[in-house]
Amino acid sequence: MKINELKVEGFRSLWDTEIKKFGPVNIIYGDNNSGKSNILAALETAFRVEKLSSLESPVAGFYRSGLSDFTDSFSICDDGTTFKTANIYIRIELEKHDLESLPKFWNFISDNKLVGKAHNVFIGLTFEIEPVFKSNSTKSLKKATINKEILFDVTKPVQDRFFPSISNSITDIEVRQKPVEELFLKLINCFTLIHTDRHISNENLIQAQPQLSSSQFKNWLRNISERRGSDYELFKQIQQYFKEEPFSFGILRPIVEEPIADILVTSDSGRQLSIERLGTGVQQVLFLLSNLLSAKSKFIGLEEFELNLSPRLQNEALSFIRSKVHTIDGFCDQLFLTSHSMHLSKREDAVLYTAFIEANKGTVVSRSSDSSNSTELRSHFDYGLVKLPDKPNWRY
């Protein structure tokens, strides 16, 4: 599964922002306050369903869902006016193996000749977000398309909202609705956003089940190391990657010395140190591995990937993660990074974009392979301190 296109209107600095041709790994560059993180936030918001317990069905929240603390996310123009709604459009490509995991959806669109010879299917999703009460807003799916055909349209009568072009031939609403719900169930919360708060700190022992966060990380790692089944397998995976190339930091062992929770790392020479004694870069790698392995999401967004990592570790860590993207046993199908690092700007295994603020337009994003816009990437790094090498065609 892959996101091909994103268009956002009225969301923070994304007044009218469009991005096309995403790759498996995408790096978004830009100055501070240029809107890089807003792009990741928009992707995460589109797939987010906050409340399911009171809904009629699990996918009902995909059609319409409440968003808390969203009011400040509507765009404010230069003249002080605020957008009344925010709109997010996403185009997703489903490959053959994705369709095989959706038997009801795949059989229905095949039987009704809605898929081409290449077997790849393109899904377009259009969401609208509007304020409701105080800081709360509501996100609604207005339309979904499949290869230019309408998959779902909220403006249609209830009996014709699913596959309206074939509603006359298949009058049973449930027959048309079930395949769509199978697809939407796969898309719910399928984007995980990893924020910059990734510093491991001192922790007291927590008796309740902890969350995977920077403030409870030691307790979380201890918790999964003591449990059985998938939790323990997750711990073994984290432990394995942490001690092997390209990281080779040592063997992890969570410990408890009442009332403190800690993580010991044993090197090949037998030396044991607390994780906090090994530097912020080592902690960063451990926290990232834990998030990437536990996310189990189709799409992952990662803010400031290079945070606390040396230039060498930046490249080695990204190469390792890149090898685990869009693979059978990988972290995810697609990765979106924001970065300031020039050490990652020359990589050929990622698609590079630049984000910048333009007067009366908000955030503008250009793909850096477009030679007409390559100066934006160069200007991000060329401040008289470091000069990027001159290239006749800045193609990264």
ZIKA-V84962 format. One record per residue. N is the residue number from 1. RES is the residue in one letter. SS is DSSP state (H for helix, E for strand, C for the rest). PHI is phi as a letter, one per 20 degrees, with the letter a starting at -180 (999 if undefined). NEAR is the number of other C-alpha atoms within 8 Angstrom. Layout:
<<N,RES,SS,PHI,NEAR> <N,RES,SS,PHI,NEAR>>
//
This chain:
<<1,M,C,999,10> <2,K,E,b,9> <3,I,E,e,11> <4,N,E,e,12> <5,E,E,b,13> <6,L,E,c,12> <7,K,E,c,11> <8,V,E,c,15> <9,E,E,c,11> <10,G,E,m,15> <11,F,E,d,14> <12,R,C,l,11> <13,S,C,e,12> <14,L,E,e,16> <15,W,E,f,13> <16,D,E,b,11> <17,T,E,d,12> <18,E,E,c,10> <19,I,E,c,11> <20,K,E,c,7> <21,K,C,m,6> <22,F,C,f,11> <23,G,C,d,9> <24,P,C,g,11> <25,V,E,c,14> <26,N,E,c,13> <27,I,E,d,12> <28,I,E,d,13> <29,Y,E,d,14> <30,G,C,r,14> <31,D,C,f,9> <32,N,C,g,5> <33,N,C,m,5> <34,S,C,e,11> <35,G,C,o,14> <36,K,H,g,12> <37,S,H,f,8> <38,N,H,f,11> <39,I,H,f,9> <40,L,H,f,12> <41,A,H,f,9> <42,A,H,f,11> <43,L,H,f,9> <44,E,H,f,12> <45,T,H,f,7> <46,A,H,g,8> <47,F,H,e,12> <48,R,C,f,11> <49,V,C,c,11> <50,E,C,e,8> <51,K,C,c,9> <52,L,C,c,10> <53,S,C,f,4> <54,S,C,e,5> <55,L,C,e,9> <56,E,C,f,5> <57,S,C,b,7> <58,P,C,g,8> <59,V,C,e,10> <60,A,H,g,11> <61,G,H,f,13> <62,F,H,f,13> <63,Y,H,f,9> <64,R,E,b,10> <65,S,E,b,13> <66,G,E,f,11> <67,L,E,c,10> <68,S,C,e,7> <69,D,C,l,8> <70,F,C,d,11> <71,T,H,g,10> <72,D,H,f,7> <73,S,H,e,7> <74,F,E,f,14> <75,S,C,f,13> <76,I,E,d,10> <77,C,C,f,9> <78,D,C,f,6> <79,D,C,e,4> <80,G,C,n,6> <81,T,C,f,7> <82,T,E,d,8> <83,F,C,f,10> <84,K,C,e,8> <85,T,E,c,10> <86,A,E,d,14> <87,N,E,c,12> <88,I,E,c,13> <89,Y,E,d,12> <90,I,E,c,12> <91,R,E,d,12> <92,I,E,d,12> <93,E,E,d,12> <94,L,E,d,12> <95,E,C,e,10> <96,K,H,g,8> <97,H,H,f,6> <98,D,H,f,9> <99,L,H,f,11> <100,E,H,f,8> <101,S,C,e,6> <102,L,C,c,10> <103,P,H,g,8> <104,K,H,f,9> <105,F,H,f,13> <106,W,H,f,11> <107,N,H,f,8> <108,F,H,f,9> <109,I,H,f,10> <110,S,H,f,9> <111,D,H,f,7> <112,N,C,d,6> <113,K,C,l,7> <114,L,C,d,10> <115,V,C,c,11> <116,G,C,e,8> <117,K,C,f,4> <118,A,C,f,5> <119,H,C,m,8> <120,N,C,e,10> <121,V,E,c,11> <122,F,E,d,11> <123,I,E,d,12> <124,G,E,d,12> <125,L,E,c,12> <126,T,E,d,12> <127,F,E,d,13> <128,E,E,c,12> <129,I,E,d,11> <130,E,E,c,10> <131,P,E,f,13> <132,V,E,c,8> <133,F,E,b,6> <134,K,C,l,6> <135,S,C,e,11> <136,N,E,e,13> <137,S,E,c,15> <138,T,E,c,12> <139,K,E,d,12> <140,S,E,c,11> <141,L,E,e,13> <142,K,E,e,13> <143,K,E,b,13> <144,A,E,c,13> <145,T,E,c,13> <146,I,E,c,12> <147,N,C,l,9> <148,K,C,m,5> <149,E,E,e,9> <150,I,E,f,13> <151,L,E,e,13> <152,F,E,b,12> <153,D,E,b,11> <154,V,C,f,9> <155,T,C,f,6> <156,K,C,e,9> <157,P,C,g,7> <158,V,H,g,5> <159,Q,H,f,8> <160,D,H,c,10> <161,R,C,f,13> <162,F,E,d,14> <163,F,C,l,12> <164,P,H,f,12> <165,S,H,f,7> <166,I,H,d,7> <167,S,C,f,13> <168,N,C,f,7> <169,S,C,e,5> <170,I,C,c,9> <171,T,C,f,6> <172,D,C,f,6> <173,I,H,g,11> <174,E,H,f,6> <175,V,H,f,8> <176,R,H,e,12> <177,Q,H,f,9> <178,K,H,g,10> <179,P,H,f,12> <180,V,H,f,11> <181,E,H,f,9> <182,E,H,f,11> <183,L,H,f,10> <184,F,H,f,10> <185,L,H,f,9> <186,K,H,f,7> <187,L,H,e,8> <188,I,C,f,11> <189,N,C,l,10> <190,C,C,e,11> <191,F,E,d,13> <192,T,E,d,11> <193,L,E,d,11> <194,I,E,d,9> <195,H,C,e,7> <196,T,C,f,8> <197,D,C,f,5> <198,R,C,c,10> <199,H,C,e,8> <200,I,C,f,11> <201,S,C,c,7> <202,N,C,f,6> <203,E,E,c,11> <204,N,E,e,7> <205,L,C,f,10> <206,I,C,d,7> <207,Q,C,f,4> <208,A,C,f,4> <209,Q,C,f,7> <210,P,C,e,10> <211,Q,C,e,7> <212,L,C,f,8> <213,S,C,b,7> <214,S,C,f,11> <215,S,C,e,7> <216,Q,C,c,11> <217,F,H,f,13> <218,K,H,f,12> <219,N,H,f,13> <220,W,H,f,12> <221,L,H,f,10> <222,R,H,f,11> <223,N,H,f,10> <224,I,H,f,12> <225,S,H,f,11> <226,E,H,e,7> <227,R,C,e,8> <228,R,C,d,8> <229,G,C,m,6> <230,S,H,f,6> <231,D,H,f,10> <232,Y,H,f,12> <233,E,H,f,9> <234,L,H,f,11> <235,F,H,f,11> <236,K,H,f,9> <237,Q,H,f,9> <238,I,H,g,12> <239,Q,H,f,10> <240,Q,H,f,9> <241,Y,H,f,10> <242,F,H,f,15> <243,K,H,e,12> <244,E,C,d,10> <245,E,C,g,6> <246,P,C,e,7> <247,F,C,e,9> <248,S,C,l,8> <249,F,C,e,10> <250,G,C,p,11> <251,I,E,e,11> <252,L,E,e,11> <253,R,E,b,7> <254,P,E,f,12> <255,I,E,c,9> <256,V,E,c,9> <257,E,E,c,7> <258,E,C,h,6> <259,P,C,e,7> <260,I,E,d,9> <261,A,E,d,16> <262,D,E,b,14> <263,I,E,c,11> <264,L,E,e,12> <265,V,E,c,13> <266,T,E,d,12> <267,S,C,e,10> <268,D,C,f,6> <269,S,C,e,5> <270,G,C,n,6> <271,R,C,f,7> <272,Q,E,d,8> <273,L,E,b,9> <274,S,E,f,10> <275,I,H,g,12> <276,E,H,f,9> <277,R,H,e,6> <278,L,H,e,9> <279,G,C,n,8> <280,T,H,f,10> <281,G,H,f,10> <282,V,H,f,10> <283,Q,H,f,13> <284,Q,H,f,13> <285,V,H,f,10> <286,L,H,f,10> <287,F,H,f,12> <288,L,H,f,9> <289,L,H,g,11> <290,S,H,f,9> <291,N,H,f,10> <292,L,H,f,10> <293,L,H,f,11> <294,S,H,e,7> <295,A,H,f,9> <296,K,C,l,8> <297,S,C,d,12> <298,K,C,f,10> <299,F,E,c,12> <300,I,E,c,15> <301,G,E,d,12> <302,L,E,c,14> <303,E,C,e,12> <304,E,C,l,10> <305,F,C,g,9> <306,E,C,f,10> <307,L,C,g,8> <308,N,C,m,7> <309,L,C,d,11> <310,S,C,f,8> <311,P,H,g,7> <312,R,H,f,7> <313,L,H,f,8> <314,Q,H,g,13> <315,N,H,f,10> <316,E,H,f,9> <317,A,H,f,11> <318,L,H,f,8> <319,S,H,f,8> <320,F,H,f,9> <321,I,H,f,9> <322,R,H,g,9> <323,S,C,f,8> <324,K,C,d,11> <325,V,E,d,14> <326,H,C,m,10> <327,T,C,c,10> <328,I,C,g,4> <329,D,C,d,5> <330,G,C,e,10> <331,F,C,f,14> <332,C,E,a,14> <333,D,C,e,14> <334,Q,E,b,15> <335,L,E,c,13> <336,F,E,c,13> <337,L,E,d,13> <338,T,E,d,13> <339,S,E,b,12> <340,H,C,d,9> <341,S,C,e,7> <342,M,H,f,7> <343,H,H,f,8> <344,L,H,d,8> <345,S,C,f,8> <346,K,C,d,7> <347,R,C,f,7> <348,E,C,d,6> <349,D,C,d,6> <350,A,C,b,11> <351,V,E,e,12> <352,L,E,d,13> <353,Y,E,c,13> <354,T,E,d,13> <355,A,E,d,15> <356,F,E,b,12> <357,I,E,e,10> <358,E,E,d,8> <359,A,C,g,5> <360,N,C,m,6> <361,K,C,c,9> <362,G,E,m,12> <363,T,E,f,15> <364,V,E,d,12> <365,V,E,c,11> <366,S,E,c,10> <367,R,E,f,12> <368,S,C,f,14> <369,S,C,f,9> <370,D,C,f,9> <371,S,H,g,10> <372,S,H,f,5> <373,N,H,d,10> <374,S,H,f,13> <375,T,H,f,8> <376,E,H,f,9> <377,L,H,f,13> <378,R,H,f,9> <379,S,H,f,8> <380,H,H,f,10> <381,F,H,d,10> <382,D,C,e,10> <383,Y,C,d,8> <384,G,C,n,5> <385,L,C,e,5> <386,V,C,c,7> <387,K,C,d,8> <388,L,C,f,7> <389,P,C,f,4> <390,D,C,f,4> <391,K,C,c,5> <392,P,C,f,4> <393,N,C,b,5> <394,W,C,f,9> <395,R,C,e,8> <396,Y,C,f,11>>
//
